[in-house]
Amino acid sequence: MKQHLILASLVLSLVPASASSQDVLLVQDEAYPPFMDKQDGKPAGILADIIQAAATRMANQGAFKLDTVPWSRAVKLVEGDRAHGLVGTYYKPEARPWIGTYSEPLMTEEVGIYCKPGVANASWAYPDDYKGLTFGNNTGFQSPGAAFFALVDAGDIKLEEAQTTAQNLKKLSSGRIDCYVQERLTTEIAINKHKLDNIEFVANASEEKSFIGFRKSWNGPEADAFIEAMDAAIVSLREDGTIDKIIASHVGS
């Protein structure tokens, strides 16, 4: 982790000669470890390390900044044209129509269904067989999927949102909600860290790829050049094994 924080400070200070007066701003969540986090006031986590490594391979694209804020604020910053790209978004064109371009995928995440013991079983079809239950969700997250939110809108599933994975899992452990849908690695780390019980993994809901979602209103030659360079850098990091090494450094494998 120390070497990644050093890399972050180096990358975020890089200002090539061609840098424009207004740097590109990317934003990520500050409380979704190990994927997105905040340490010593700076962006941290797997996705931050991938973005920062990509920066070293993006020649002549000018400086860009990666910032970390609560996820709901990150979403609003990009939607409101105050940031250029949302790091860690899933492909959700209907829920986020203000995203115009998705980057090359940064990585693939498994999204799991966690419930109180005895509430559900693995044979259930998700989300239809979960009608009548109360779910937790991280504020602004689209992890449960479009079909799930359609049932919420119809009143068939009750939804309570909290800011972090840990907060939702504590509610689940204490019986205040019935189920919770979240990325499995993040969830298991939080369960172990906080020594939570009365939580049962039921089944996988989906596999989701993480992207940088660039706002639709940011377009033109400069935007196209930046996005193309970012995509090329991500592909090269994937092909030479750098992304796998970054992931392994965070999960200890």
N, C-alpha and C positions, 0 to 999 in steps of 0.2 A: 504493500500500500504506500509506503514511504516514497518509493521510486515513482509511483504514479502521481503523487502530490507534487513532487519535484518537476515532473513532466508538465503538469498543469500550469505551474507558475511560469515555466519557460514558454509554453505555447501561447498562453494568454498575453504575454508581453511581446510576442512577435509582431512587428509592424513592417512588412515589406515596403519597398520604395513606392510601389504602385497603390498603396492603401488609399482609399477614399477618405473624405473628411467624416463620413458617417459609416462606422463599421457595422457589419452584419451582427445582429444579436440573436442568439439561440438561447432557449430557456428549457429547463428541465425541473423535475420534481426534487424537493429537498428531503423527502422522508419516505423513500421506497427502496430501501437497501435489499439486496446488494446492487440493484440496477441503477438507482439514482439516489444520491445522498448529499449531505452537506457536512464538510469537516473543516474546522478552523475558518468558517465563513466562505469556503470555496466549494465549487462543484466537485463531487466525488462519485464513486460507483463505477460499475462496468460500462455503462453507456457514456459517461463523462470521459473515461479513459479511451474509449474507442474514438470519440469525437476529437479529443485532444491529440491522439496519435494520427488521425486523418489530417489534422491541421499541418503536420510536418511534411505531408506529401502533396499539399495544395500550393504549388508554385504560382506566384504572380496573381494571387486572388485577393490580396489585401488582408488586413487584419479582421478577425471576427472574435466576438466575445461569447462565452458560454456562462450563463447565470443560473442560479438555482433558487427557486421560490416554491411555496406551496403549489400543488398541482392545479388547483382551481384558479389560482392567480396566473400560472403559466399559460393555461388555456385562454384566459381573458386577455392576456398581453398579446398573444398572436392573433386572436379573433379581433381585437380592437386595433390592429395595425401598429402596435407599439413594440413588437418583436417580429423577427422574420421567420423563425422556425421553431416548432414544438418538438423537442427531443423525447422519444419514448412513446409516441402515439401509436396506436394500432391503426389498421386501415379501416376507417369508419367514415366513408364519404357522406352517408346520410346524416349522421350525428354531427359531423364537422364539415359542412359544405364550404366553409371559408378556407379550407385547406385546398390549394390548387395542385400541388405536386408532392408526391411522396418520394423520399430518397430510396436508394438501395436499402434492403433490410439490414439492420444492425445485428440482430440475433433473433432466435425463435424462443418463445416462452410457452410453457405448459400452464394452462389455467385450470385449477382444480375447484371442486365443490366440497366445502367443509360444513358439517352440520353437528348439532347436538347428537349424542349417541341415541340410536333408535328412531330418529326422526325420518330418515330416508334410507334407501338402499341402492346399491349399484345398478340394479336392473331398471331403475326409473329412467324415463326419457326426459332429458333436460331441454327446456325448463317447464314443459307442460305438466309433468307429474308433480311439480313443486307448488302448484296453486294452493293458496290458503296459508302459506308460510310467510314468516317475516325474515327478510334478508338484510344484511349489512352491506355497505359498499363504501369505498373511498370516495370522497366528494369529487365529482367530476370524472371519475373513472368510467370507461366503457367496457371494462373486462367482462361483465356478465353477458354481453351480446345484445343485438337488436331485438331478438325474439323475447328475451327476458324483459327488456324495458317496455315492450308492447304489452306484456302481461301486467306490468306495474301500472302503465297508463290505463289499462282496462279495469284496474282494481282487483285483479286476481292474485297478485303478490304485493305484500306490503314492503316498503323500502325505507330503511333508516340509514343515513349517511354520517360518516365520521371522517376526520381528516387523514388518519393513518391506519395502516394494517394492524398495528398493535392495539389501537383503540377498538377496532372492530372485533379482533380476536378476543379481547377481554370481555366484550359484550356477549360474544358467543359462548365463551367459557362459563360466564355467570348466568347464562340462560335468558338474557334479555333479547336476543334474536335467535332465530332457528338455524339459519345457514348463512354462509358467506362464500363468495366466489372470488378467487384471487390467484395470482401466479404462484405456482407451487413452491419454488425455491424461496421466494420472499416469505411466504406463509410459514414454511417449516422453520426457517431461521428465527422468525418472530416467536413462534410457539416454544422453541427451545430456549431462546434468550429469556423469555418472561416466565418460563416454567409453567405453562398453561396446561390444564387438563380439561376433560369433558368436551373434547373436540375430536371429531371423527372425519377422516378423509373418506369421501363417498365415491367419487369418480372424476375423471377429467371432463371438463365442459368443452374445451377447445384447445387448439394450439394457435398462438397469435405471434405474428412477426412484429418487431418494434422498428419504427421508422423515425426519420425526421420529417415532420409535416410542414412544408413551406406554405405560407399564407398566399391565397389566390391573388390578392391585390399587389403582391411583389412580383413584378414581371419585367420583361425587357432584356436587353443584351447582358447587363451586369448580373441580373438574377440567373439567367440561363447559364452563364459562364461559371458562376459560383456553384450552382447545383450540379452541373456536369463535373466540375472538379471534385466536389465532395463525393459524388457517386463513384468516380474513378478511384478515389482514395479508399473508400469503403471496400470496393471490390478487391483492391490490391491487399488490404489488410486481411480480408477473408481468405484469399487465395494463398498467401504466404504463411498462414497460421497464426498471425498476430492476434486476431480476435479470440481464437481458442485459448491462447496463452493468457490474455487479459481475463477471460472468464475463469480459467483455472486458478489464477492468482487470487481471485476473490472468494472462490468456493473451497479452496484448499485441496484441489485434486491435482 
